[in-house]
Amino acid sequence: MKVLLTGSNGFIGKCVAEELKRKKHSVIEYDFVKKKNLFNKHELITEMKNSDAVIHLAGILEESNPELWKLNVEGTRHVAEAAEKTKQKKLVFMSSTGVYGMTKGRVDEESELHPENLYEKSKVEGEKICMQMRDGMGVCIIRSAMVFGANNYWRRMFSLLKEKYPLPCSGNNHFQIIYVKELASAIVKVLEKGKSGETYLVAGKEKITLNEFCEMAQKEMGLSVGIKHIPTFIALIMGKIFGIKALTAENIRHLSKERNYDIRKVERLGWTQKTTLEKAMKEVVKELK
């Protein structure tokens, strides 16, 4: 299958491109870094005339970026319309478990959506746009858990652990995340086997707590194991007084969020996690060094 991959040069996109090639698919890389623009409709349609399916990963996460809504929503609209016009067999859209907002208990594909920040709301809109096209082609939505891998976010997180920063929460929340290479394999599985009009929640199998995750990281980095905590309200005050970016309300919310997901639906497609979180931790720590 010939697959047009938006965001092909990104953190997730690079792994998806590798997985597609490993599964003998052809990849048309479409990324801003490669001078490809989602808002150039002619270019987008021209490229899609050479593809059979589209995986749309391109997006902005940072709330402070003024282009977030434009790219995540209007950019997605352009991709979906071009895919329908060029009669693609399937469109796979990368969404996020963030669309559920702050949750309690286990979450699955049928759980109610309660997006809170701009990024989460943009993903809900992106899902709606893509699903409106499902009569003209196959459409699948992937709601990914927090993605784990060797990028700058995790570099900063591990740096804070090395400096013995206390957690601004209890750390008892479930912290079910997904290794980027495992996410890539799930995305390709949904491309190949996913049913049109369906949403698939993707996360790793391990349902450890945030405290346990931090201790695993400390152990792998050769640090003394033990997590300290401070009350959230004190952390917020410290963040404002000292201008600590890690202690903003949004970052604390993101860290303390309950992440407990039911992944049986994507497993029924035949996807299985091959890399344990412990092994992924070893690989990520090694790469970050």
FIVEXFI-424671 format. One line per 10 residues: number of its first residue (from 1); their letters; for each residue x, y, z of C-alpha. Coordinates in steps of 0.25 Angstrom, whole numbers, plus 2048, in hexadecimal, padded with zeros to 3 digits. Example, Ala and Ser with C-alpha at 12.3 -4.5 7.8 and 13.67 -1.06 7.14 Angstrom:
// FIVEXFI-424671
1	AS	831/7EE/81F ~ 837/7FC/81D .
***
This chain:
// FIVEXFI-424671
1	MKVLLTGSNG	800/800/800 ~ 805/80E/7FD ~ 803/817/809 ~ 804/826/80A ~ 809/829/818 ~ 807/837/81E ~ 810/83B/829 ~ 81A/831/824 ~ 826/838/82A ~ 821/839/838 .
11	FIGKCVAEEL	823/831/844 ~ 818/827/841 ~ 819/829/832 ~ 827/823/831 ~ 823/817/838 ~ 817/815/830 ~ 81E/817/823 ~ 828/80C/827 ~ 81D/802/82B ~ 816/805/81E .
21	KRKKHSVIEY	822/801/816 ~ 825/7F5/81F ~ 817/7F0/81B ~ 81A/7F2/80C ~ 811/7FF/80A ~ 816/80A/802 ~ 817/818/809 ~ 815/826/804 ~ 81A/82F/80E ~ 813/83C/810 .
31	DFVKKKNLFN	819/845/81A ~ 81B/854/81C ~ 82A/851/81E ~ 82A/84B/810 ~ 823/858/80A ~ 815/852/80A ~ 809/85A/80E ~ 7FC/855/813 ~ 7F6/862/80E ~ 7FA/861/800 .
41	KHELITEMKN	7EE/859/7FB ~ 7F4/857/7ED ~ 801/851/7F2 ~ 7F9/848/7FC ~ 7F0/843/7F1 ~ 7FB/841/7E7 ~ 803/838/7F2 ~ 7F6/830/7F6 ~ 7F4/82C/7E7 ~ 800/823/7E9 .
51	SDAVIHLAGI	7FB/81D/7F6 ~ 7F1/813/7FA ~ 7EF/817/809 ~ 7F3/822/812 ~ 7F8/822/821 ~ 7F6/830/826 ~ 7FF/833/832 ~ 803/842/830 ~ 7FF/84B/83B ~ 803/854/846 .
61	LEESNPELWK	803/851/855 ~ 808/85E/85B ~ 7FD/866/861 ~ 805/873/85F ~ 807/871/850 ~ 7FD/87A/849 ~ 7FC/871/83D ~ 7F7/865/845 ~ 7E8/866/841 ~ 7EB/86A/833 .
71	LNVEGTRHVA	7F4/85E/831 ~ 7ED/854/839 ~ 7DF/857/834 ~ 7DF/85E/827 ~ 7EC/856/823 ~ 7E4/849/826 ~ 7D8/84F/81E ~ 7E1/851/812 ~ 7E7/843/813 ~ 7D9/83C/815 .
81	EAAEKTKQKK	7D3/843/809 ~ 7DF/840/800 ~ 7DF/832/804 ~ 7D0/831/800 ~ 7D2/838/7F3 ~ 7DE/82F/7EF ~ 7D5/822/7F3 ~ 7DF/81D/7FE ~ 7DC/80F/803 ~ 7DE/813/811 .
91	LVFMSSTGVY	7E1/81F/81A ~ 7E7/81D/828 ~ 7E7/829/831 ~ 7F0/82A/83D ~ 7E8/82F/849 ~ 7EB/82F/858 ~ 7E5/829/865 ~ 7E6/838/869 ~ 7D8/839/863 ~ 7D2/832/86F .
101	GMTKGRVDEE	7D7/83D/879 ~ 7D9/83A/887 ~ 7D4/82C/889 ~ 7D0/822/895 ~ 7D1/813/893 ~ 7D4/80C/886 ~ 7D1/812/879 ~ 7CE/80C/86C ~ 7C9/811/85E ~ 7BB/813/863 .
111	SELHPENLYE	7BF/81C/86F ~ 7BA/82A/86E ~ 7C2/835/869 ~ 7C6/841/872 ~ 7D1/849/86B ~ 7D6/854/874 ~ 7E2/85B/86D ~ 7E3/860/85E ~ 7EB/854/85A ~ 7E1/84A/85F .
121	KSKVEGEKIC	7D6/852/859 ~ 7DD/853/84B ~ 7DE/844/84B ~ 7CF/842/84D ~ 7CD/84B/842 ~ 7D7/844/839 ~ 7D0/837/83C ~ 7C2/83D/838 ~ 7C8/842/82B ~ 7CE/834/827 .
131	MQMRDGMGVC	7C1/82C/82B ~ 7B9/835/822 ~ 7C0/82F/817 ~ 7BE/820/81A ~ 7B3/81E/810 ~ 7BD/821/805 ~ 7C9/819/80A ~ 7CE/811/816 ~ 7D0/81A/822 ~ 7D7/815/82F .
141	IIRSAMVFGA	7DA/81E/83B ~ 7E6/81A/845 ~ 7E5/820/853 ~ 7F3/81E/858 ~ 7F8/81E/866 ~ 803/827/86A ~ 80F/823/861 ~ 81C/81F/868 ~ 829/820/860 ~ 837/827/85F .
151	NNYWRRMFSL	832/835/85D ~ 834/843/864 ~ 828/841/86D ~ 82D/834/873 ~ 83B/83A/873 ~ 836/845/87C ~ 82E/83C/885 ~ 83A/833/887 ~ 842/83F/88A ~ 838/843/895 .
161	LKEKYPLPCS	839/835/89B ~ 848/836/89B ~ 847/843/8A3 ~ 83E/83D/8AD ~ 832/846/8AA ~ 826/841/8B2 ~ 819/83D/8AB ~ 80F/848/8AC ~ 804/83D/8AE ~ 802/830/8B6 .
171	GNNHFQIIYV	808/828/8AA ~ 7FD/81D/8AD ~ 7F6/820/8A0 ~ 7F7/815/895 ~ 801/819/88B ~ 7FE/810/87F ~ 806/815/873 ~ 80B/810/866 ~ 819/80E/860 ~ 81A/815/853 .
181	KELASAIVKV	81F/809/84B ~ 813/801/851 ~ 80A/80D/84D ~ 80F/80C/83F ~ 80C/7FD/83D ~ 7FE/800/842 ~ 7FC/80B/838 ~ 800/802/82D ~ 7F7/7F7/832 ~ 7EB/800/832 .
191	LEKGKSGETY	7EF/805/824 ~ 7EF/7F6/81F ~ 7E4/7F0/828 ~ 7DC/7FB/82E ~ 7CD/7FC/82A ~ 7C7/809/824 ~ 7C0/812/82E ~ 7C7/80C/83A ~ 7D0/812/845 ~ 7DB/80B/84B .
201	LVAGKEKITL	7E1/80E/859 ~ 7F0/80B/859 ~ 7F9/809/866 ~ 803/800/86C ~ 7FF/7F4/874 ~ 806/7F8/881 ~ 7FD/800/88B ~ 807/805/894 ~ 806/811/89D ~ 80D/81E/89A .
211	NEFCEMAQKE	816/81B/8A7 ~ 819/80E/8A1 ~ 81D/813/894 ~ 826/81E/89A ~ 82D/813/8A3 ~ 82F/80A/896 ~ 836/816/88F ~ 83E/819/89C ~ 843/80B/89C ~ 847/80B/88D .
221	MGLSVGIKHI	84E/818/88F ~ 856/812/89A ~ 850/81C/8A4 ~ 84C/819/8B3 ~ 83D/814/8B2 ~ 833/81D/8BA ~ 829/827/8B6 ~ 826/834/8BE ~ 819/83B/8BD ~ 813/849/8C0 .
231	PTFIALIMGK	804/84D/8C1 ~ 7FF/852/8B3 ~ 7FB/860/8B9 ~ 809/862/8BE ~ 80F/85E/8B1 ~ 806/868/8AA ~ 80A/873/8B3 ~ 819/870/8B1 ~ 817/86F/8A2 ~ 811/87D/8A1 .
241	IFGIKALTAE	81B/883/8AB ~ 828/87D/8A5 ~ 823/87C/896 ~ 825/86D/896 ~ 81F/868/889 ~ 81D/85A/88E ~ 814/85F/899 ~ 809/866/891 ~ 7FB/861/893 ~ 7FA/85B/885 .
251	NIRHLSKERN	807/853/887 ~ 803/84E/895 ~ 7F5/84A/88F ~ 7FC/843/884 ~ 805/83B/88E ~ 7FB/838/898 ~ 7F0/833/88E ~ 7EA/825/890 ~ 7EE/81D/884 ~ 7E7/810/885 .
261	YDIRKVERLG	7E3/80A/877 ~ 7DC/7FE/871 ~ 7E4/7FA/865 ~ 7DC/7ED/861 ~ 7D6/7F3/855 ~ 7E3/7F6/84E ~ 7E8/7E8/853 ~ 7DD/7E1/84B ~ 7E3/7E7/83E ~ 7EF/7DE/841 .
271	WTQKTTLEKA	7F8/7E9/847 ~ 800/7E4/853 ~ 80B/7EC/85B ~ 819/7E6/858 ~ 822/7EF/861 ~ 81F/7EF/870 ~ 81F/7FD/877 ~ 82C/7F8/87E ~ 833/7F5/871 ~ 82E/802/86B .
281	MKEVVKELK	833/80A/877 ~ 841/804/875 ~ 841/808/866 ~ 83C/816/869 ~ 846/819/874 ~ 851/814/86B ~ 84D/81C/860 ~ 84C/829/868 ~ 85A/827/86D .
***
